[in-house]
Amino acid sequence: MSSEAPHDFGHKNHMADPSAEGRFGEFGGIYVPETLVPACQELERAFRSAWADTAFRDELKDLLTHYAGRPSPLTECENLSRELGCTILLKREDLNHTGSHKINNVLGQALLARRMGKTRLVAETGAGQHGVATATAAALFGMECVVYMGAVDIARQELNAFRMKLLGSEVRAAESGSKTLKDAVNEAMRHWVAAVETTHYCLGSVMGPHPYPWMVREFHRVIGDEAAEQCASLLGGGTPDVVVACVGGGSNAAGVFSGFADADAALVGVEPAGGAAVGRAVPGIVHGSHSYLMQDEWGQVLEAQSISAGLDYPGIGPEHAHLAATGRARYEPVTDAQVVDAFQLLARTEGIIAALESAHGLAWIVQAREELAGKTVLLNLSGRGDKDVAQMMDVLA
């Protein structure tokens, strides 16, 4: 760790609650059909009530501990650190039950749905990790569950599609558009409109209409809280110089950033080069909120492209747009080729097979190794790569 703080952010509560209108600065809000506005308002009331209820928080904590396996460990990568010339720490969300950070948010939303009297869950998924987590929670709580997944993603993530079915959920293919995550979100939202009385939409990232970006971040805050405490213990009360996480919609990044946003640590979100919504910095509305997204000069949403199904999304959560606009966080692109190299590097040096999503974060660290020389870097390893092995076999053949 550096002897002096690389930044002075003045402890300004950079990741505070949104405004009454659900905005982080100029980003966020509620842009949904009129029929869904009451559902969003009902959800906000329910979440505020539950989050202020000690019994709800205690039940969620118990599930995260005894079912999901928290706290996830912090791993110091000695071999990789020597190779790259900086100290690399991994927050091991890949070791959670179901294999990623997604279980944190899903258990919270499932508890909330039950509290609201909902009996069904509907979800979207890209790489399948959120879908698997939702199907897992539905099985645990005895709820019906429908998961929408792009037809392209079902083909490249066949194992996760089967896992959802094994857990008792119905998997429906999104056949429109690019047949990926964006289209799965569209289908899930349409389903919610038609079944809102009995169904909770278990949205998987810090995107969508208010209160989702805020609520999902709060359910993932446990990542940042744990990581801050673990880093302080390891570093003698200090913080890492840089905190890195991959970003599609941005839930794992929001979770880990929340633990360091008001500390003297640089925050870096890593986007796929083919889906760099912040890199384009074009504001617009997609899936219920105002944020940065990929669009052409006529305002049409462009198709994102990424080797990772979980990051194949043309927008970004509104709080990330706000963090980028205010300069509190920076967002950097990496190519598919860099991700493939990073995926192999972590496996070869540390015996850890990361999700392709998480490998984006490491790819940037490798790219920025001169800038990071001698520093302590915390990477949120958001998921494990079992789901990606078959795809990588084809890529590396």
C-alpha positions in Angstrom: 0.0 0.0 0.0 1.2 3.5 -0.8 2.6 5.5 2.1 0.3 8.4 1.3 -3.3 8.5 0.0 -3.4 8.9 -3.8 -6.6 11.0 -3.7 -8.4 13.3 -1.3 -12.1 12.9 -1.8 -13.1 14.7 1.4 -15.3 11.9 2.6 -18.4 13.4 0.9 -20.7 10.4 1.0 -20.3 9.8 -2.7 -22.7 6.9 -2.8 -25.6 8.4 -0.8 -29.3 7.5 -1.2 -30.9 8.8 -4.3 -33.2 11.8 -4.3 -37.0 11.5 -3.7 -37.3 11.2 -7.5 -34.9 8.3 -7.6 -32.0 10.2 -9.1 -28.3 10.1 -8.6 -27.4 13.6 -9.8 -29.0 13.9 -13.2 -29.3 10.1 -13.7 -32.0 7.6 -12.7 -35.7 8.2 -12.3 -38.7 6.1 -13.3 -39.4 5.8 -17.0 -41.9 2.9 -17.3 -45.4 2.5 -18.6 -48.1 4.1 -16.4 -49.3 0.6 -15.4 -46.0 -0.1 -13.7 -45.6 3.2 -11.8 -47.7 2.0 -8.9 -45.7 -1.2 -8.8 -42.4 0.8 -8.5 -43.9 3.0 -5.8 -45.2 -0.1 -3.9 -41.7 -1.7 -4.2 -40.1 1.5 -2.9 -42.4 1.7 0.1 -41.9 -2.0 0.9 -38.1 -1.8 0.6 -37.9 1.3 2.8 -40.0 -0.4 5.4 -38.0 -3.7 5.3 -34.6 -2.0 5.3 -35.6 -0.1 8.4 -36.8 -3.4 10.1 -34.2 -5.1 12.2 -36.0 -8.4 11.9 -35.8 -8.3 8.1 -32.1 -7.4 8.2 -31.3 -10.1 10.7 -33.1 -12.8 8.6 -31.2 -11.7 5.5 -27.9 -11.7 7.4 -28.7 -15.2 8.6 -29.4 -16.4 5.1 -26.2 -14.8 3.8 -24.2 -16.5 6.5 -25.7 -19.9 6.8 -27.0 -20.4 3.2 -24.9 -18.3 0.9 -21.6 -18.8 2.8 -20.7 -15.2 3.7 -18.3 -13.6 4.5 -16.5 -14.4 1.3 -12.7 -14.5 1.9 -10.0 -12.0 0.8 -7.2 -13.7 -1.1 -3.8 -12.2 -1.6 -2.3 -13.3 -4.9 1.4 -13.7 -4.3 2.3 -15.3 -7.6 0.2 -12.9 -9.7 1.5 -9.9 -7.7 5.1 -10.8 -8.4 4.4 -11.1 -12.1 2.5 -7.8 -12.4 4.5 -5.7 -9.9 1.7 -4.7 -7.6 -0.1 -6.3 -4.7 -3.3 -7.9 -5.9 -6.1 -8.8 -3.5 -9.2 -10.7 -4.6 -12.6 -10.4 -3.0 -13.9 -13.9 -3.5 -17.5 -13.6 -4.5 -16.9 -16.6 -6.7 -17.0 -18.7 -3.6 -20.6 -17.8 -2.7 -23.3 -20.4 -3.1 -24.4 -20.4 -6.8 -21.0 -19.1 -7.8 -21.2 -15.4 -7.9 -22.2 -12.2 -6.1 -25.8 -12.5 -7.4 -27.0 -14.4 -4.5 -26.7 -11.4 -2.2 -29.3 -9.4 -4.1 -31.6 -12.3 -4.9 -32.0 -13.4 -1.3 -32.8 -9.9 -0.3 -35.4 -9.5 -3.1 -37.0 -12.9 -2.5 -37.4 -12.0 1.2 -38.9 -8.7 0.2 -41.3 -10.4 -2.3 -42.5 -12.7 0.3 -43.1 -9.8 2.7 -45.1 -8.1 -0.1 -47.3 -11.2 -0.5 -45.9 -12.1 -4.0 -45.9 -15.7 -4.9 -43.9 -15.6 -8.2 -40.6 -14.3 -9.3 -39.6 -13.2 -12.8 -36.0 -12.4 -13.8 -33.7 -11.7 -16.7 -30.3 -13.2 -17.1 -27.3 -12.9 -19.4 -24.6 -15.3 -18.4 -27.1 -17.2 -16.3 -25.7 -16.4 -12.8 -28.5 -14.1 -11.8 -31.0 -16.6 -13.3 -29.5 -19.5 -11.3 -29.5 -17.4 -8.1 -33.1 -16.4 -8.6 -34.1 -20.0 -9.4 -32.2 -21.0 -6.2 -34.1 -18.5 -4.0 -37.4 -19.5 -5.6 -36.8 -23.1 -4.8 -35.8 -22.2 -1.2 -38.9 -20.1 -0.6 -41.4 -22.3 -2.6 -42.1 -19.7 -5.3 -42.8 -20.1 -9.0 -40.1 -18.7 -11.2 -39.7 -17.7 -14.8 -36.3 -16.6 -16.2 -35.9 -14.9 -19.5 -32.6 -15.5 -21.3 -31.4 -14.5 -24.7 -31.4 -17.3 -27.2 -27.8 -16.6 -28.0 -26.9 -16.7 -24.3 -28.8 -20.0 -23.8 -26.6 -21.5 -26.5 -23.3 -20.2 -25.0 -24.4 -20.8 -21.4 -26.2 -24.1 -21.8 -25.0 -25.4 -18.4 -26.6 -22.5 -16.5 -29.8 -22.8 -18.5 -30.0 -26.5 -17.4 -29.2 -25.6 -13.8 -32.2 -23.2 -13.7 -34.5 -25.9 -15.0 -33.1 -28.4 -12.5 -34.0 -25.9 -9.7 -37.6 -26.0 -10.9 -37.7 -22.7 -12.8 -39.0 -22.2 -16.4 -36.4 -20.7 -18.8 -37.9 -18.7 -21.7 -35.8 -17.7 -24.6 -35.7 -14.1 -25.8 -35.8 -14.3 -29.6 -36.0 -10.6 -30.5 -33.2 -8.2 -31.3 -29.7 -9.4 -30.5 -31.2 -12.3 -28.5 -28.9 -11.4 -25.5 -29.3 -9.6 -22.1 -31.0 -6.4 -23.4 -33.7 -8.5 -25.0 -34.1 -10.7 -21.9 -34.7 -7.5 -19.8 -37.4 -6.4 -22.3 -39.2 -9.7 -22.1 -39.0 -9.8 -18.3 -40.4 -6.3 -18.0 -43.3 -7.1 -20.3 -44.1 -10.2 -18.2 -44.1 -8.0 -15.0 -46.6 -5.6 -16.6 -49.0 -8.5 -17.2 -48.6 -10.3 -13.8 -47.7 -7.5 -11.4 -50.4 -8.4 -8.8 -48.8 -11.8 -8.0 -45.3 -11.4 -9.4 -42.1 -9.6 -8.3 -39.6 -8.7 -10.9 -36.2 -9.8 -9.4 -34.0 -7.4 -11.5 -30.4 -8.5 -11.4 -28.4 -5.3 -11.6 -28.2 -1.7 -10.5 -30.3 -0.5 -13.4 -33.9 -0.1 -14.2 -36.5 2.2 -12.7 -36.2 3.5 -9.1 -35.9 1.9 -6.6 -34.0 -0.9 -8.3 -30.6 0.8 -8.7 -30.6 1.9 -5.1 -32.1 -1.3 -3.7 -29.8 -3.7 -5.5 -26.8 -1.6 -4.4 -27.9 -1.8 -0.8 -28.3 -5.6 -1.0 -24.8 -5.8 -2.4 -23.3 -3.3 0.0 -22.2 -6.4 2.1 -19.4 -6.9 -0.4 -17.9 -3.5 0.2 -18.5 -3.6 3.9 -16.7 -6.9 4.3 -13.9 -6.0 1.9 -13.2 -2.7 3.8 -13.0 -4.5 7.1 -10.8 -7.3 5.6 -8.5 -4.9 3.9 -8.1 -2.9 7.0 -7.1 -6.0 8.9 -4.6 -7.1 6.3 -3.2 -3.7 5.6 -2.9 -2.5 9.2 -5.8 -0.2 9.1 -5.3 1.1 5.6 -7.2 0.8 2.4 -6.2 -0.4 -1.1 -4.9 2.2 -3.5 -7.3 1.0 -6.3 -10.5 -0.9 -6.2 -11.4 -2.6 -9.5 -14.6 -4.4 -10.7 -16.1 -5.4 -14.0 -19.2 -3.4 -15.1 -22.1 -4.3 -17.3 -25.1 -3.0 -15.5 -22.7 -2.7 -12.6 -24.1 -4.5 -9.5 -20.9 -6.1 -8.3 -19.0 -2.9 -8.8 -21.6 -0.9 -6.9 -21.4 -3.3 -4.1 -17.6 -3.2 -3.7 -17.4 0.5 -4.5 -19.8 1.3 -1.7 -17.2 0.2 0.9 -14.6 2.6 -0.4 -16.4 5.5 -2.1 -15.6 7.8 0.9 -12.1 6.4 1.4 -8.9 7.4 -0.3 -9.1 4.7 -2.9 -9.4 5.1 -6.7 -12.4 3.3 -8.1 -12.1 1.7 -11.6 -15.0 0.0 -13.4 -14.0 -2.1 -16.4 -16.3 -2.3 -19.4 -16.1 -4.5 -22.5 -14.8 -2.5 -25.4 -17.9 -3.6 -27.4 -20.2 -2.3 -24.7 -18.5 0.7 -23.3 -21.5 2.8 -22.3 -19.5 5.2 -20.1 -16.8 5.4 -22.7 -19.4 6.8 -25.1 -20.9 9.0 -22.3 -24.1 9.5 -24.3 -27.1 10.0 -21.9 -30.4 8.4 -22.8 -33.2 6.2 -21.4 -33.2 2.5 -21.4 -35.1 0.0 -19.3 -36.7 2.5 -17.1 -33.9 4.9 -16.1 -31.8 7.8 -17.5 -28.2 6.9 -17.8 -25.3 6.5 -20.2 -25.9 4.0 -23.0 -24.7 3.1 -26.4 -26.8 4.8 -29.1 -26.4 6.2 -32.5 -26.9 9.8 -33.7 -30.7 9.2 -34.1 -31.0 7.9 -30.5 -31.4 4.2 -31.4 -29.9 1.8 -28.9 -26.8 0.0 -30.3 -26.2 -3.6 -29.8 -23.4 -4.3 -27.3 -20.9 -7.0 -28.1 -18.8 -8.9 -25.5 -17.3 -12.3 -25.1 -19.0 -12.3 -21.7 -22.8 -12.8 -21.8 -23.1 -11.1 -18.4 -21.6 -7.8 -19.7 -23.3 -7.9 -23.1 -25.5 -4.8 -22.3 -25.7 -1.4 -24.0 -26.2 0.7 -20.8 -25.0 1.1 -17.3 -26.6 1.7 -13.9 -27.5 5.3 -13.2 -25.3 5.6 -10.1 -22.3 4.5 -12.2 -23.1 7.2 -14.7 -23.2 9.7 -11.8 -19.9 8.4 -10.4 -18.3 8.8 -13.8 -19.8 12.3 -14.4 -18.6 13.6 -11.0 -15.1 12.0 -11.5 -15.3 9.8 -8.4 -14.9 6.7 -10.5 -13.3 6.0 -13.9 -14.4 3.4 -16.4 -12.0 1.7 -18.7 -12.5 -0.6 -21.7 -10.8 -3.9 -22.4 -11.0 -6.1 -25.5 -12.1 -9.7 -25.7 -8.6 -10.8 -26.5 -7.3 -9.1 -23.3 -10.0 -10.8 -21.3 -9.1 -14.3 -22.7 -5.4 -13.7 -21.8 -6.4 -12.5 -18.3 -8.7 -15.6 -17.8 -5.7 -17.8 -18.5 -3.3 -15.8 -16.5 -5.3 -16.1 -13.3 -5.8 -19.8 -13.8 -2.1 -20.4 -14.5 -0.7 -18.3 -11.6 -3.2 -18.7 -8.8 -5.2 -21.8 -9.7 -8.4 -19.8 -9.9 -10.7 -20.0 -12.8 -12.7 -16.7 -12.9 -15.8 -15.9 -14.7 -15.2 -14.1 -18.0 -17.0 -11.1 -16.5 -14.5 -10.9 -13.6 -11.6 -11.5 -16.0 -12.3 -8.0 -17.5 -11.1 -6.5 -14.2 -7.9 -8.4 -14.3 -7.4 -7.5 -18.0 -7.4 -3.8 -17.1 -4.9 -4.4 -14.2 -2.6 -6.1 -16.7 -3.0 -3.3 -19.2 -2.4 -0.7 -16.5 0.5 -2.5 -14.8 3.0 0.4 -15.1 0.5 2.8 -13.6 -0.2 0.4 -10.8 3.4 -0.5 -10.0 4.0 -0.8 -6.3 0.3 -0.2 -5.4 -2.3 -2.4 -3.6 -5.1 -3.3 -5.9 -8.4 -4.9 -4.8 -10.2 -6.8 -7.5 -13.8 -7.9 -6.9 -13.8 -11.5 -8.3 -17.6 -11.4 -9.0 -18.0 -15.0 -10.1 -16.3 -18.3 -10.9 -15.7 -19.5 -14.4 -17.2 -23.0 -14.5 -19.9 -21.7 -16.7 -17.4 -20.4 -19.2 -15.1 -23.4 -19.6 -16.9 -24.9 -22.6 -16.9 -21.5 -24.3 -13.2 -21.1 -23.7 -12.5 -24.5 -25.0 -13.9 -23.3 -28.3 -12.1 -20.0 -28.2 -8.7 -21.6 -27.4 -9.1 -24.6 -29.7 
